[in-house]
């Protein structure tokens, strides 16, 4: 049975990254290396060494160098916002390598709504009539096969990617929705201000080994979970381990660790803030 073996944190920050351009707050000026956060993206490696990239952040080039990413088997895009998509062109060299080795075109999975956004934003990649159908010259384009997933509210959709059974579901994210997912031992919930109760029940039944969850800031925000909301969902879902993710400069790593100690007892879920470049074994 195919399972996730490791999760590599390529970036754990929100859309601006930390430090934020033009900001001189305590977290942006922090000398604690744990407070330096690239835009959110992770790499899943399965027990048969398949590599699945989650989101193409604007920092993807830097992230690929840091972790010597030379090959991918699939890409998943959770939603169409800039901080999760604007590194898509960095996939070009990886798809060139696939073409040299005569491997299938790299599949990119996303919701149907997100597929429409990607086609509009990156028409040079996904629109065959781009530039009036003229052949692209020069550097070329990422060779990607768009694989839209049909999702319904309050329902999970199972898709097998690289032999891994993944249950996808939607979470509200401001005026739109993001695509979260769960496998047999891992769940990833990012960029949402609420988790539907139906999904909370299913996640609880899974008895997850690891839950990665959105955790933007202290104050209530209309597109993301706050720290306290993240804590509340962790207590309800009760995974063995939980990783706080997608933080902005309102939350230092040390502050999060202090709050975790106050909110969780030793017998509870082990909760830690995500840290860039960490490799987690499942």
N, C-alpha and C positions, 0 to 999 in steps of 0.2 A: 504493500500500500504506500502510495506516494504521500509524504508529509513534508512540512517545512522543517529544515534542519537548522538554519540560521537566519536571523534577521539583522541586516546591517543598516545602522542609522546613518544615512548619507547627509541628512540635514534635519534639524528638529525645530527650526524657527518658523515664525509666521511670515507674512508676505514681504515685509521689509528686511528680514534678516536682522541679526544682532551682531555688532552694533548697527543702529539705523543711521542712514546718511543724515547728517546735520543735527544729530541729537547728542547731547552731552549729559544725559541722566546717569545715575549711579551704575545702572546695569550696562549701559552702552560704554561706559568708561571703565568697567570692571576689569581687573587684572586676573580674575579667575577664568582660566581657559574654558571652563564648563559653561560660561555665559556667552561664548562666541557660538552663534547658531546660524548655519546656512539655511536656505529655504527648504521646506519639508520635502523629503523623498526617502524611500527605503528600498533595499534590495533583498528579495527573498531568494534563498538557495534551498533547493529540495534535497532529500536524501539520495536522489540519483543525479545530483549536481546540475539540475536545471536552474537557470537564473531568470527571475522575473522582476523587472523594475516597476516600482509603483510611483508614478508621476515623474514628469520631466521638468524639474525646477530650473529657474534661470541660472542656478549654480551647478548644473549637471556636468559641465566640462571639468570643473575643479573637483567635483565629487568622483568622477571617473578616474582622474589621475590619482587621487588620494587612495583609491581602493583597487587600482589596476584592473578596472573593468574593461575587458577586451571583447566580451561576447555576451549577448543576451538571447534568451529563447522566447521572451514575450514581454510586452509592456502593458500596464494597466493605468489608465488615466481616471482619477476619481471624479473630476469635474473640470469645467472649462476655464477656470480663473487663471490669470496670468502667472501667479506664483507656482502653479501646478502644471503649466503647459509650455511656457515660453523658452524652455530649454530643449524643445523637441528637435530643433535642427542639429543639436549635438549628437543625435543618433546617426547622422550621416556616415561617419567613419565606420561605425559598427555594422551598418547595413552594407557598406562597400565590401567589408570582409566576408559577409555572408554571400554576396554575389560572386566573389572570387572563388569561394569554396563550393559554389553551386548549391547553396542551402535555400530552403523556402524563404520567401519574403517575411520579414519580421512582423508578427501579428501584434496589433494594438487594440486592446479591449477597452470599451467605455460604454456608457449608457447611450441610448439613441439620441437624447437631447444633446449630450456632450459631442457626439459624432457630428451633429449639425453645426455646432460651434467650431469644432476643429476644421471642418470643411470651409467654413467662412473665414476663420482666422488664417488658416494655412492652405489657401487654395492652390498654391504652387506645388503642394505635396499631394493633395487629395482630389483636385479637379483636373480631369484629363483634358478639359477644354481651356485650361489656363493658358494665357498668352496666345489665344486663338488657335490652340492646338499645335503650335510650333514646338519642335523638339527642344528640350532644355539643353543649353550649352554650358560649358564651364564646369563649375564644381558639382553640379547635379543636385539631387534632392535625397532626403531620407527615403529608403525603399521600404515603405510600411503598408501593411494590409489592414485596413480599418475593419474592425469586427464589432459592430454595435450589439449591445445586449438589451433585450426587451425586458424592462423592469416595471413592476406594478407597485402601487402604494400598499404598504402593510403586508407585502408578500416577499418571500425570498426566491431567487432564481439561481439554480445550480448550473454552473458551467465548469467543464473540465479543461484546465489549462496546463499544458506540460505534464499531464497525468494527475495533476492535483485537483481534487474536487473543491470548488470554491462556491460558497453561497453569497450572492450579492444582494444588497438591499439598499433602499433609499433613505436618506435622512435629510430633514429640512435645513437649508443653509441660506439664511436671508430670504430673498424672493425666489430663490431656486432650490435645487437639491444637489446633494453630493452622493456618491456611490461608496458605501462602506462594504465590507465583506468579512466572512468568517470561514475558517477551515476547521478541521477536526480539533486542532490544538491552539489556534491563533485567531484573533479578530483585530480588525483595523478600522477605527472609527475616527475620521478626521473631518474638519471643516463642517460643523453642524451646530445648531443651537438647541437641538433636542434629539433624543433617540426615540423612535416610535415604541409604544408600550409592547406591541406585538413582537418587535425585534428584541427588546429587553428580555422578554420571557424565553425566547428561543436561545439567546446568548447564555442565559442563566442555566438552561438545561444542558448546554454543551460542556459545562465544567471546564472552562478554558484554562490552558496552561499559561497563556499570555494574552492580555488585552492592551492594545495601544489606543489611547483615547485623547481626543482634542482637549486642550487646556490653555486657553488664550491668555486670560488675565484675571484680576480680582473682581473688578466691577462687572455688572450684568451688561451683556453685549448682544445685539440682535442677530448676529450671524454665527457666533461661536459659543462653546461651553465655557463657563467660568471655572476657576479652580474648584470652588465649592460644588458646583454642579457635577464636575468630573468625579470628585470624591463620592458624591451621593450615588452616581451610577456605578462606580466601582463597588461600593458597599452592597448595592442591589444585585449586580451581576455575579459578584463573588468569584472572580478568576483566581487562580493560584498566584499569578503575578500581574501587575499592571504598570504600564509605562505612560507617563504624562508627555504630551507631544504638542507641537505647533504653538509654543509659547512666544509671547512678545516681551518687550523690555519692561513690562510691569512686574515680571516674575524672575528673580534671580534664582540660580540653582540652589544656593544655600537657603534662601527663603522657602523654597518649595520643600526641601528636605526637613526644615524645621516644622512646617505645617503638616507634613506627613506624619511626623512623630506625634503631634498633638491630636491628629484625627484617626490614626490607625494603631491598634494594639498588636503585639507580637503574634498573636494567634490569627490575626486578620490577613487579608491579602497583602503580599509584599509589594509596596508601591515605591517607584523611583522616578525621578525626572529623566527624560531622555537626554542623552549626551551625544553630540556629533561624533561619528567615527567609532561608536561602540558596536561590537558584534555580539549578538545575543544567541546563545544556543538553546534550542527548544527540545 
